[in-house]
Amino acid sequence: MILHVCGNFAAGKTTAAAVLRRRLGWPCVPVGRIRRALGGDEPAVWAAVAHLWRAWDNPDPRPGRSGIWVSTGYNWRERLLLRAAPPRWLCRAWLTAPPAVLEARYMARIAAGLGDQGLPWPFSEDPLDLLR
């Protein structure tokens, strides 16, 4: 089972996923962690994601056979991968908040020196890619 925690930037995805990880004992992999580990090599990032999804795409709830995937859900490469090889055992939890709350959280992250943590969207990819 793949539990996909996704949603707006600063919506609390990583925080919610950490709580789920402690309760379920499942591994938790945010796309940002993979991206940093692979030095921003996007094709390698999404190849690693596909590998994770294949490992977790079954009904077995044991840790390692199921896992928590954390991303915005907006990256066009992720959308292509989901269309090309859709997991059968996927549960998506979409997190969001009112725009003022999201903006306040984002500004607090900037003030704390966390920045956008290297997320490529919406910071460096053309939003028209999503339409294509």
WOURBEL-V965167 format. One record per residue. N is the residue number from 1. RES is the residue in one small letter. SS is DSSP state (a for helix, b for strand, c for the rest). OMEGA is omega in radians with two decimals (NA if undefined). NEAR is the number of other C-alpha atoms within 12 Angstrom. Layout:
# WOURBEL-V965167
n = <N/N>
res = <RES/RES>
ss = <SS/SS>
omega = <OMEGA/OMEGA>
near = <NEAR/NEAR>
This chain:
# WOURBEL-V965167
n = <1/2/3/4/5/6/7/8/9/10/11/12/13/14/15/16/17/18/19/20/21/22/23/24/25/26/27/28/29/30/31/32/33/34/35/36/37/38/39/40/41/42/43/44/45/46/47/48/49/50/51/52/53/54/55/56/57/58/59/60/61/62/63/64/65/66/67/68/69/70/71/72/73/74/75/76/77/78/79/80/81/82/83/84/85/86/87/88/89/90/91/92/93/94/95/96/97/98/99/100/101/102/103/104/105/106/107/108/109/110/111/112/113/114/115/116/117/118/119/120/121/122/123/124/125/126/127/128/129/130/131/132>
res = <m/i/l/h/v/c/g/n/f/a/a/g/k/t/t/a/a/a/v/l/r/r/r/l/g/w/p/c/v/p/v/g/r/i/r/r/a/l/g/g/d/e/p/a/v/w/a/a/v/a/h/l/w/r/a/w/d/n/p/d/p/r/p/g/r/s/g/i/w/v/s/t/g/y/n/w/r/e/r/l/l/l/r/a/a/p/p/r/w/l/c/r/a/w/l/t/a/p/p/a/v/l/e/a/r/y/m/a/r/i/a/a/g/l/g/d/q/g/l/p/w/p/f/s/e/d/p/l/d/l/l/r>
ss = <c/b/b/b/b/b/b/c/c/c/c/c/a/a/a/a/a/a/a/a/a/a/a/a/c/c/b/b/b/b/a/a/a/a/a/a/a/c/c/c/c/a/a/a/a/a/a/a/a/a/a/a/a/a/a/a/c/c/c/c/c/c/b/c/c/b/b/b/b/b/b/c/c/c/c/a/a/a/a/a/a/a/a/a/c/c/c/c/c/b/b/b/b/b/b/c/c/c/a/a/a/a/a/a/a/a/a/a/a/a/a/c/c/c/c/c/c/c/c/c/c/c/c/c/c/c/c/a/a/a/a/c>
omega = <3.05/3.03/-3.09/3.07/-3.06/3.10/-3.08/3.01/3.13/3.14/3.14/-3.09/-3.09/3.11/3.12/-3.14/3.12/3.09/3.12/3.13/3.13/-3.09/-3.06/-3.05/-3.13/3.01/-3.12/-3.09/3.00/-3.13/3.12/3.11/3.10/-3.12/3.13/-3.12/-3.11/3.05/3.10/3.12/-3.00/3.10/3.11/3.10/-3.05/2.98/3.09/3.11/3.13/3.11/3.10/-3.11/3.12/-3.13/-3.06/-3.02/3.08/-3.06/-3.08/-3.07/-3.13/3.08/-3.10/3.06/3.05/-3.13/-3.10/-3.14/-3.10/3.09/3.08/-3.08/-3.10/-3.06/-3.07/3.10/3.10/3.13/3.10/3.13/3.11/3.12/-3.07/-3.10/-3.07/3.07/3.11/-3.04/-3.08/3.06/-3.07/3.05/-3.08/3.13/3.07/3.12/3.07/-3.10/-3.14/3.12/3.11/3.13/3.13/3.11/3.13/-3.13/3.09/3.10/3.11/-3.13/3.13/3.14/-3.13/3.13/-3.14/3.12/3.05/3.14/-3.07/-3.08/0.13/-2.95/-3.08/3.10/-3.13/3.12/3.09/3.06/3.13/3.13/3.12/NA>
near = <30/38/38/37/36/33/27/30/39/33/30/27/36/29/18/27/33/23/18/25/26/16/14/20/19/26/29/36/35/34/40/31/22/29/25/19/17/18/14/19/16/25/17/19/27/28/22/24/37/29/17/29/32/26/25/33/30/23/21/16/20/18/23/25/24/32/39/44/42/41/41/33/32/30/34/25/28/33/22/20/24/22/13/11/20/18/27/19/24/24/23/23/25/24/25/23/19/14/14/13/17/21/18/17/24/24/18/16/19/15/12/12/11/15/17/22/22/22/28/27/27/20/15/13/17/15/15/13/17/17/11/10>
